[in-house]
Amino acid sequence: MSPTEADHGPSLDLDAAEALLRRLELAVHNKLDGLLQGNYLGLVPGPGTEAGDARQYVPGDDVRRMDWAVTARTTVPHVRQTIADRELETWLVVDLSPSMDFGTARTEKRELVLAAITALVHLTVRGGNRVGAVVSNGAETYQIPAQGGRIHARHLVRRIASTPRSSSAGTNDLVAMLESLQRPQRRRGLVAVISDFIEPGAGEAPAAWERPLRGLSQRHQLLGVEVLDPRELELPAAGLVTFQDTESGRELEVQTSDPRVRERFAAAALAQREHIATSLRHAGAAHLQLRTDRDWISDVVRFVIARRHFVVGAVGAGVR
């Protein structure tokens, strides 16, 4: 980093950001639209319904819809009707902390975050659906209100793309970002968290963000988009290397030529990723992993197709 960048923070190339977004939009329209057709079959398909009135049970009704409170009060079996919610609300929780300003393969993790939100917005902002976002770069957090329409969708993506890189070390507080979606309570919809989900000093205990994320699962479908780089999973044999934690600023010299060091690093990285996957599963979130060394379009397509097959199979088997 040059002295100028250290004093004033990294500069933002708006022209480069605009060119990147144009490429992403073309990729999404040309590839995703051709492979993933159909409204209301989004990234995490579900019933998309609000609770309605109770009515008397008739043979053939789904017993999972039984309204036991009304049944007990009237002594006559009742089921709870549901009202289809055709205008869904999607909230994006976007991590642009310093750990995202890193990449050793096709792109930086930060650009992969922009790819993910472009795909999410494209797949959800249909038929009047609304989309909003909570964004943090580690130094500041801001919120974009949920609105409908493609003009707002484009504004949201460009606003996130223009978020400056943090000029100093800092960590993203996913807990606070998730809790901000509970006050005030949003209408039912989708909450998608795009992050590397890395927590300083995290061990075997549940991730700090798991509890607020699980709280959101009471009203929303959840999606965790994990963004990572291959160098976060294994080290190359490159001799003595000085590593810097972008979020804490700490530095550490490591002799990467030692195979034992590389093995311990790989084992610790694998354990960390398994811990993240377990926390997302316990919170009730679907899990999509995007890597800087893979084709993200193909990963998104495989994920959506797999989720749709899972939902169709679950409905056919009578599993909720």
N, C-alpha and C positions, 0 to 999 in steps of 0.2 A: 504494500500500500504506500502511495506517495505521501509526502508531508502535507500536500494540499488536501488530499482526501481525508487524512487523519484529522485535519483542523476543521473542515467544513462538511464532512460526510461524503459518501460516494455520490457522484452526479448521476442524474437519471436521463437517459437518452430517450426522449419521447417519440422521436421518429422511429427508432429501433423497436420500441414497445408497440407502436401502431402497426409496423410491418409484421411483427410477430403475431399480433391479434388477427390481422388479415389472413395470414397463413393458417392459423388455428381455425378460423371460421370456415375457410375453404375446406380444410380437412374434415371438420365436423359435418358440413353440409354434404360434401361429396361422398364420404365414406359411411358415417354413422346413419345418415338419412336413408341411404340405400340398403342398409343391413338391418336397421331397427325401425320398423314401421308400426304405426298405430298409436292413437292418442290414449292417454291414461294407462299406458303400459310403460311406466317409467323405470328408473334404475332399481327401485325397491318396490315392486308392485304389491298392492294390498287392497283391502276392501274400500278404503277411502270413504268412510261413512261417519255420520254423526248419529247419536242416539235419538230415536223418535218416540212416539207414543207406544204404550203397551196395548195389546189386543189379546183376545181369548185364543188359546192354543187349539189348533186343528191338526188332525193326523197328517204327518208328512212335514210339519215344521221342523226346523233345525233345533234340536234340544239344547244346543249351546247358546241359543238366544232366549232361554227361559228367564223370565223376570221373577225371581223368587220372592222379592218383597211384595209385589202385587199379588202373586199367587198365595202367599201366606195371609195377606189381608182379606182377600176375597174367597179363599178356599177353592178357587177355580184356577186351573193352570192358565197362565198368560205368558206370552213371548214379547220381547222388546223389539219393536220394528226399528229399522235403520233408514236414514235418509241419505241418499247418495250425495256426496259432496263433489260436485264437478269443478269447483274452483278451489284448487289446492294451493297451499302456501308453502314455499320452500325457503328455508333459511340456511345460508352457507356460513360456516364458522371457518375463517381462513387464517392460517398460520403463515405469516411472512417474516418470522423472526430471523435473526442472523444465521441460524443453522440451515436456513433454506438458500442462503447465498453461497451454495457449494455444489459442485458437480464435476465429475471426472470422465463422463461418458459422452452421450449425445448432446446433453443439455444440462443446465443447472436445475436443481430441485425447484427453484422459484418459478422457472418457466413451465415446469411440469405441473405446478399448482395452477398456473393460469390455464393450461390445457384442460385440467380437470374441471375448473369452474366453467370454462367455455362449453364443455360437453354437458355438464349438469344443467346449466341454464338452458341450453338448446333442447334438452330432453324433457324439461319440466315446464317451461314457460309456453304452454299451449292452451288454447281454449279459455283464455282469461285467467289462467293461473298466475299467481304472484310470486315474486322472488325478492328476498332481501339478504343482507349479509352483515356479519360482525367480523371486522378485520383488525389484525394487530401485527405490527412489525417489531414488537418487543419493546419499543419505546413509547408508543402511543396506540390507543385503540379507538376505532370509530365504528359507527353503525350506519348502514344504508337502509332506509325504510323499505318494506316489502310493497311492491307495486306490480301491476300487470302491464303487458304490452312489450313488444320487441324493442321499442325505443328506450324504455327503461332498462330492459335487459342489456342492451348494448352499453348504455351509460354505466350500469353496475360493473360490467366486465372491464371497461376502460378505466373506471375509477379505481378498481382494485389493481389494475396493471400499472397505474401511475403512483401507487403507494411508494414513497421513497424507502430506500434501504436504511436501516438504522445506522446512525453514525457512530454508535458505541455499542459495547457488549450489552446484551440484555436477553432475557428469556420471555417466552410467550406464556401468559397465564391462561391456559385453556379452561381452568376451573371458573375463573371470573367471566370469561366469554360465554361459557355454557350457562352459567347462572343468570346472565343478563337476558337469556331467552325465556326464563321462567318468571320474570318480573318486568312488565305485566305478562300474563299468560297469553300465548299466541294460539290462534285457532289451529285445529289439527292439520298436519301436513308432514313434510319431510324435513329433517335436520341432517345436513351433510357436513361432517367435520373433515377438513383437508389439512393434514399436518404430518410431521414425522413422529409425533406422539412421544418424543424423547423428554424425559424428566430428569433433571439433575439429581443424582444420588438415589435414584429409584432402585429398589431391591426386589424382594419377593412379595412385598405387601401389595395389595391392590393399588393400581394407579390412582393418583389423586383425582383425575378427571373422570374416573369410572362412576363415582356416586352421582355427580350432577348429570352425567350422560344417561344413567339409568333412570333418573328422575324424569328426564324428558321423554323416555320411552312410554310413559303412562298416556301420553297424548299424541306422540309423533312416531312415524317410522324413522329409523336411524340408519345412517350410512357413515362409516369411517373410511376415508381415503388416505391410505398410508403412502407417503412419498419417501423414497430412499435412493441412495446411490450405492453402487457395488463396493466402493471403498469403505463404506460403513459396515460392511459384512466381512471383509477380509483385507489383509495388508499385503502389498507387494514386497518382495525382497529388494529393498532400495537402499540398504545401508543405514547410517545414522540419520534420522529424520526428526525435525522439530515440529511437533503438532501444537496447534492452538485451538482451544475451545472457543468457537465464535460467540457463544452466549455468555461465558464467564470471563473470557480473556486469558485464562490460565494457559501456560505453555508447558510442554513435556517433551524431553528428548527420548527417542525410542530407537533401539537397535533392531531394525526390521529384518536384518539378515539372519537373526537367530530364529530357527524354525519353531522353537518352543514359544517364543513371544507371539508369532503369527498364529499358532494353534490356540493359545489362550485367548487371543483377541477374537478369533473366529468363534470359539465356544461361547465367550461372553456376549458377542453380537447376536448369535443364534438364540441364546437364552433371553436376551432383551426383546427380540422380535416375537418370540413365543409368548412372552409376558404381555406384550401389547395385544397380540391376537386374542389371548385369553381374556384380558380386560374388556376388549370390544365385545366379545361373545357374551360375557357375563352382563354387560350393559344392554344386551339385546340389539346390537348394531350389526348390520351386514358389513363385510370387510372386503374392500377393494385395494389391492396393492399395486402401485405404479412405480416403476424403476426407470432411472435415467438411461439405462443401457438396453431398454426394450421398447417396442412399438406400443405406445400408450393406447392408440386407437384399437389395436387388436385386443389388448387387455380389457378395455371397457366393453367391447362387443362380447367377448367371452363371458364376462361377468354378468351382463344384462341377460344374455341368452340362458346362462345357468340359473339365474334367479327366476326367470319366467318358467323354466321347466320345473324348478323346485315348487313354485307356487301352484302350477297346474297339477303336478303330481300330488301335492298335499291336499288340494281340494278334492281331487278324484278319490283319494284314500280316506277322506273325511278327517284329515288332520289339520288342525288350525295352525 
